[in-house]
Amino acid sequence: MIKVGKKAPDFTAPAYHKGKFISVKLSEYLGKWVLLCFYPGDFTFV
């Protein structure tokens, strides 16, 4: 189970970087500071 203050599980997610779409894997940032944000309603007409 995912809990606050614990390590996040490794995952791959799509990202937009320097004008193109890429895949980003969390484990590529091991040892670096990472901020994870989740916006469930972004880009919707709710």
N, CA, C and O of each residue as an XYZ file, in Angstrom:
184
protein
N       0.828     -1.170      0.000
C       0.000      0.000      0.000
C       0.883      1.248      0.000
O       1.915      1.284      0.670
N       0.477      2.257     -0.746
C       1.208      3.516     -0.797
C       0.828      4.351      0.421
O      -0.353      4.523      0.723
N       1.853      4.875      1.127
C       1.609      5.672      2.319
C       2.471      6.927      2.297
O       3.555      6.937      1.714
N       1.983      7.977      2.934
C       2.729      9.224      3.056
C       4.016      8.961      3.819
O       4.009      8.292      4.852
N       5.122      9.491      3.305
C       6.408      9.338      3.965
C       7.174      8.089      3.567
O       8.321      7.916      3.978
N       6.568      7.221      2.780
C       7.232      5.995      2.319
C       7.685      6.170      0.877
O       7.218      7.075      0.186
N       8.586      5.316      0.420
C       9.074      5.379     -0.958
C       7.953      5.045     -1.935
O       7.147      4.149     -1.688
N       7.911      5.768     -3.035
C       6.922      5.510     -4.080
C       7.369      4.297     -4.903
O       8.567      4.107     -5.115
N       6.429      3.483     -5.364
C       6.796      2.352     -6.215
C       7.278      2.853     -7.580
O       6.850      3.913     -8.037
N       8.145      2.114     -8.216
C       8.644      2.503     -9.531
C       7.503      2.464    -10.548
O       6.667      1.561    -10.513
N       7.472      3.441    -11.448
C       6.454      3.487    -12.489
C       6.990      4.243    -13.690
O       7.987      4.957    -13.593
N       6.322      4.081    -14.820
C       6.623      4.815    -16.042
C       5.407      5.641    -16.394
O       4.279      5.156    -16.303
N       5.622      6.897    -16.798
C       4.509      7.792    -17.121
C       4.872      8.644    -18.340
O       6.044      8.947    -18.566
N       3.862      9.026    -19.121
C       4.128      9.929    -20.245
C       4.409     11.339    -19.725
O       3.860     11.750    -18.702
N       5.265     12.075    -20.431
C       5.600     13.441    -20.048
C       5.819     14.276    -21.302
O       6.102     13.739    -22.373
N       5.689     15.575    -21.163
C       5.940     16.512    -22.258
C       7.171     17.318    -21.891
O       7.172     18.035    -20.890
N       8.233     17.204    -22.704
C       9.508     17.850    -22.383
C      10.142     18.393    -23.650
O      10.350     17.663    -24.619
N      10.447     19.684    -23.632
C      11.116     20.361    -24.759
C      10.415     20.120    -26.090
O      11.059     19.842    -27.101
N       9.093     20.228    -26.080
C       8.331     20.164    -27.320
C       7.950     18.795    -27.822
O       7.393     18.681    -28.914
N       8.231     17.741    -27.058
C       7.814     16.412    -27.501
C       7.424     15.533    -26.317
O       7.803     15.794    -25.175
N       6.660     14.489    -26.617
C       6.225     13.554    -25.592
C       7.282     12.478    -25.388
O       7.822     11.937    -26.352
N       7.573     12.172    -24.130
C       8.554     11.151    -23.769
C       7.985     10.281    -22.652
O       6.956     10.616    -22.065
N       8.647      9.172    -22.360
C       8.301      8.337    -21.210
C       9.321      8.591    -20.118
O      10.524      8.642    -20.373
N       8.831      8.749    -18.906
C       9.690      9.009    -17.756
C       9.512      7.871    -16.761
O       8.388      7.482    -16.444
N      10.628      7.339    -16.271
C      10.584      6.263    -15.287
C      11.117      6.804    -13.961
O      12.188      7.408    -13.922
N      10.377      6.590    -12.884
C      10.762      7.125    -11.586
C      12.157      6.657    -11.165
O      12.909      7.435    -10.578
N      12.511      5.433    -11.445
C      13.816      4.906    -11.019
C      14.986      5.632    -11.686
O      16.118      5.523    -11.213
N      14.741      6.371    -12.773
C      15.807      7.156    -13.416
C      16.258      8.316    -12.528
O      17.334      8.877    -12.737
N      15.440      8.675    -11.543
C      15.733      9.795    -10.665
C      16.157      9.345     -9.272
O      16.112     10.134     -8.328
N      16.565      8.099     -9.135
C      17.000      7.568     -7.844
C      18.155      8.397     -7.302
O      19.139      8.632     -8.005
N      18.038      8.840     -6.057
C      19.072      9.651     -5.421
C      18.895     11.142     -5.630
O      19.687     11.935     -5.120
N      17.854     11.545     -6.383
C      17.584     12.960     -6.623
C      16.256     13.332     -5.975
O      15.419     12.468     -5.712
N      16.071     14.619     -5.721
C      14.795     15.096     -5.199
C      13.771     15.070     -6.317
O      14.051     15.515     -7.430
N      12.579     14.550     -6.026
C      11.499     14.453     -7.013
C      10.198     14.909     -6.356
O       9.908     14.547     -5.216
N       9.433     15.693     -7.075
C       8.121     16.127     -6.600
C       7.068     15.492     -7.496
O       7.065     15.716     -8.706
N       6.174     14.698     -6.909
C       5.104     14.045     -7.660
C       3.810     14.805     -7.422
O       3.422     15.037     -6.277
N       3.141     15.193     -8.505
C       1.875     15.920     -8.415
C       0.805     15.138     -9.157
O       1.070     14.534    -10.197
N      -0.401     15.155     -8.617
C      -1.519     14.454     -9.231
C      -2.693     15.413     -9.340
O      -3.148     15.956     -8.333
N      -3.181     15.624    -10.540
C      -4.313     16.504    -10.798
C      -5.403     15.703    -11.492
O      -5.401     15.624    -12.720
N      -6.330     15.111    -10.761
C      -7.340     14.240    -11.376
C      -8.294     14.960    -12.317
O      -8.878     14.313    -13.186
N      -8.479     16.279    -12.182
C      -9.436     16.978    -13.030
C      -8.798     17.895    -14.064
O      -9.508     18.654    -14.723
N      -7.486     17.849    -14.224
C      -6.818     18.725    -15.178
C      -7.311     18.475    -16.591
O      -7.517     17.334    -17.003
N      -7.493     19.547    -17.315
C      -7.887     19.525    -18.730
C      -9.240     18.858    -18.957
O      -9.466     18.263    -20.011
N     -10.126     18.948    -17.995
C     -11.484     18.444    -18.172
C     -12.450     19.613    -18.004
O     -12.089     20.654    -17.454
N     -13.660     19.436    -18.474
C     -14.651     20.500    -18.400
C     -15.593     20.297    -17.220
O     -16.804     20.473    -17.350
N     -15.039     19.927    -16.074
C     -15.842     19.699    -14.875
C     -16.068     21.007    -14.157
O     -16.724     21.035    -13.116
